[in-house]
Amino acid sequence: MKILIVDDEPHALKDLSDCVKSIRPEAEIVSFVRSDEALAFAQSDQAIDVAFLDINMPVITGIELAKELKKFLPKLNVIFCTAYSEYAVDAIRLHASGYVNKPYEKADIERELDNLLHPVAQMPKIFVRTFGDFDIFVDSVPVKFKREKTKELLAYLIDKRGAVCAPRDICAALWEEDKPDYLRKLTQDLTETLRAAGAEGVFVKRFKEFFVMPDKFECDYYDYLDGKPYAISAFHGEYMSQYSWAEATMATLYYKQ
């Protein structure tokens, strides 16, 4: 979900952005204090699901901004934020998704996001567990692999944290010998497996280059390195226990404790 927030008062913009982020931590939030800059961004991006718009703004009012946005984003959920209730009629005429009076409460914002006029298709939540045995989950369901080596290939790439890996290095780690044909089969199998599970954005393969996209999933290992409390608590001295090549990272994690 991508959310646009526009308010000409910087402190109000920050407060609303923080509030929305606390309610929808998975959402991508873009914010502007100038309505004309927000319009220019939306015209170039055109992938916005929800727009929180202050009504009383210079240059372009929230009402006028909503009209312009609706011209090329007809399914955009517009939620107006204002201290002036007389604008409610204009909001209704524009088929706004919601209307919040300032000062608002978190519950007000949460209610509007839970009752959007145009429901937003949610992307599956992908989580990679590395502490203990390695597994990948989509919406809390573990992904099933036909080949154990396909799963190990993904684990190896996860361990590299998005770094580009060459076929020879992968083969050396997984088999200690060069197996380019077998690796080709595994990369194809990995692509098909992740696509079937709804996690196709995780893995990228190019000519003699393989890597994962860390921004497409959550991972306890990555969060541990970022100092997130849940990940620090989850680490009990085990990391990808199935794989001997993971011992080097395990030593590093153990040293950081």
C-alpha positions in Angstrom: 0.0 0.0 0.0 1.3 3.5 -0.9 -0.1 6.4 1.1 0.3 10.1 0.1 0.0 12.7 3.0 -0.2 16.4 2.2 -0.4 19.2 4.9 1.2 22.6 4.7 2.0 22.6 8.4 5.2 20.6 9.0 4.4 19.5 12.5 0.9 18.3 11.5 2.4 16.5 8.6 4.9 14.7 10.8 2.3 13.8 13.4 -0.1 12.3 10.8 2.7 10.5 9.0 3.9 8.9 12.3 0.3 8.0 13.2 -0.4 6.3 9.8 3.0 4.5 10.0 2.1 3.1 13.4 -1.2 1.7 12.0 0.1 0.5 8.7 3.9 -0.3 9.3 4.1 -2.2 6.0 2.9 0.8 3.9 5.1 3.1 1.9 4.4 6.7 2.9 5.3 9.8 0.9 4.6 13.3 2.4 4.6 16.8 1.1 4.0 20.3 2.6 3.4 21.8 -0.8 0.3 20.6 -2.7 1.7 21.4 -6.1 4.7 19.2 -5.4 2.4 16.4 -4.2 0.5 16.6 -7.5 3.6 16.5 -9.6 4.8 13.4 -7.7 1.5 11.7 -8.1 1.5 12.4 -11.8 4.9 10.8 -12.2 4.2 7.8 -9.9 0.5 7.0 -10.3 0.7 4.1 -7.9 -1.0 5.7 -4.9 -3.7 3.9 -3.0 -4.7 6.4 -0.3 -4.3 10.2 0.0 -4.7 12.1 3.3 -5.2 15.7 2.3 -5.5 18.8 4.4 -8.1 21.0 2.9 -6.8 24.5 3.8 -3.6 24.8 1.8 -2.0 27.5 -0.3 -1.3 27.1 -4.0 -3.7 24.2 -4.4 -6.4 23.5 -1.8 -7.1 20.0 -0.7 -10.4 19.9 -2.5 -8.8 21.1 -5.8 -5.9 18.7 -5.3 -8.3 15.8 -4.9 -10.1 16.8 -8.1 -6.8 16.7 -10.0 -5.7 13.4 -8.5 -9.0 11.8 -9.3 -8.5 12.6 -13.0 -5.8 10.0 -13.4 -6.3 8.0 -10.2 -10.1 7.3 -10.2 -9.8 4.6 -7.6 -7.8 6.7 -5.2 -9.1 6.7 -1.6 -9.1 10.4 -0.6 -9.3 11.1 3.2 -9.7 14.8 4.0 -8.3 16.2 7.2 -9.5 19.6 8.4 -10.7 21.6 11.4 -13.6 23.1 9.4 -16.7 20.9 9.2 -18.3 23.1 6.5 -16.1 21.3 3.9 -17.9 18.0 4.5 -20.4 18.6 1.7 -17.5 19.2 -0.8 -15.9 16.0 0.3 -19.1 14.0 -0.2 -19.5 15.4 -3.7 -16.0 14.2 -4.6 -16.9 10.7 -3.4 -14.1 10.9 -0.8 -13.3 7.7 1.1 -13.3 9.5 4.5 -13.2 12.7 6.4 -11.3 13.4 9.7 -11.8 16.4 11.9 -8.7 18.0 13.5 -7.5 17.4 16.1 -7.9 13.7 15.3 -7.3 10.6 17.4 -5.4 7.5 16.2 -8.7 5.6 16.3 -10.1 8.1 13.7 -7.3 7.4 11.3 -7.4 3.6 11.9 -11.2 3.6 11.3 -10.7 5.3 7.9 -8.0 3.0 6.8 -10.1 0.0 7.8 -13.1 1.2 5.8 -11.7 2.5 2.5 -14.1 3.2 -0.3 -11.9 1.3 -2.7 -10.3 -1.7 -1.0 -6.6 -2.1 -1.5 -5.2 -5.5 -2.3 -2.7 -6.4 0.3 0.6 -7.9 -0.7 1.5 -11.1 1.2 3.7 -10.7 4.2 6.9 -12.6 3.6 9.1 -13.5 6.6 12.4 -15.4 6.5 13.5 -17.2 9.7 17.2 -18.0 10.0 17.6 -18.4 13.7 17.4 -22.2 14.3 16.5 -23.9 11.1 16.0 -21.9 7.9 12.5 -21.4 6.6 10.5 -18.8 4.6 6.9 -18.0 5.3 4.2 -16.2 3.2 1.3 -15.0 5.4 2.6 -17.3 8.2 2.5 -20.4 5.9 5.9 -22.1 5.3 6.9 -22.3 1.6 7.2 -26.0 0.5 10.2 -26.8 -1.7 10.3 -29.9 -4.0 14.1 -30.0 -3.7 16.1 -29.4 -0.5 18.9 -28.0 -2.5 16.5 -25.3 -3.9 15.8 -24.3 -0.4 19.5 -24.3 0.5 20.2 -22.1 -2.5 17.7 -19.5 -1.2 19.2 -19.7 2.3 22.7 -19.1 0.9 21.4 -16.0 -1.0 19.6 -14.7 2.1 22.8 -15.1 4.0 24.5 -12.8 1.5 22.0 -10.0 2.3 21.3 -8.9 -1.3 24.9 -9.1 -2.6 25.3 -10.4 -6.1 26.5 -14.0 -6.1 28.3 -15.7 -9.0 27.5 -19.3 -10.0 31.0 -20.5 -9.2 30.8 -19.2 -5.6 27.3 -20.7 -5.1 28.5 -24.1 -6.4 31.6 -24.0 -4.2 29.5 -23.4 -1.1 26.7 -25.9 -1.8 28.6 -28.7 -3.4 32.4 -27.9 -3.3 32.5 -28.5 -7.1 31.2 -26.7 -10.3 27.7 -27.8 -11.3 26.4 -25.2 -13.6 23.7 -27.3 -15.2 22.3 -28.4 -11.9 22.5 -24.8 -10.6 20.4 -23.7 -13.6 17.7 -26.2 -12.7 17.7 -25.1 -9.1 17.3 -21.4 -10.0 14.4 -22.2 -12.3 12.9 -24.3 -9.6 13.4 -21.5 -7.0 11.7 -19.0 -9.4 8.7 -21.3 -9.9 8.4 -22.2 -6.2 8.4 -18.6 -5.0 6.0 -17.5 -7.7 3.6 -20.2 -6.7 3.8 -19.1 -3.1 3.3 -15.4 -4.0 6.9 -14.4 -3.2 8.3 -14.0 -6.7 9.9 -10.6 -5.9 12.3 -12.1 -3.4 14.7 -13.8 -5.9 16.4 -12.2 -8.9 18.4 -14.0 -11.5 20.4 -12.5 -14.3 23.1 -13.7 -16.6 25.6 -15.3 -14.2 24.2 -13.2 -11.3 21.9 -14.3 -8.5 20.7 -12.3 -5.5 17.7 -11.6 -3.2 15.8 -8.3 -2.7 16.0 -7.5 1.0 13.2 -4.9 0.8 10.8 -7.6 -0.4 10.7 -9.5 2.9 11.4 -9.4 6.7 14.2 -11.4 8.1 15.2 -12.1 11.8 18.9 -12.0 10.8 18.7 -8.6 9.1 16.6 -7.2 12.0 19.1 -8.5 14.5 21.8 -6.6 12.7 19.6 -3.5 12.8 19.2 -3.9 16.6 15.5 -4.7 16.7 14.5 -6.1 20.1 12.4 -9.0 18.9 15.3 -10.3 16.8 17.8 -9.9 19.5 15.5 -11.9 21.9 15.0 -14.6 19.2 18.7 -15.4 18.7 19.7 -18.3 21.0 23.0 -19.3 19.4 21.7 -21.1 16.3 21.7 -19.8 12.7 20.5 -21.8 9.7 21.4 -25.0 11.6 20.9 -27.3 8.5 23.9 -25.8 6.6 27.6 -26.1 7.4 28.5 -23.0 5.3 26.4 -20.9 7.6 28.9 -21.4 10.5 30.9 -18.4 9.5 27.9 -16.1 9.9 27.0 -18.0 13.1 30.4 -17.1 14.6 29.9 -13.5 13.7 26.4 -13.4 15.4 27.7 -15.2 18.4 30.5 -12.7 18.8 28.1 -9.8 18.6 26.1 -11.1 21.6 
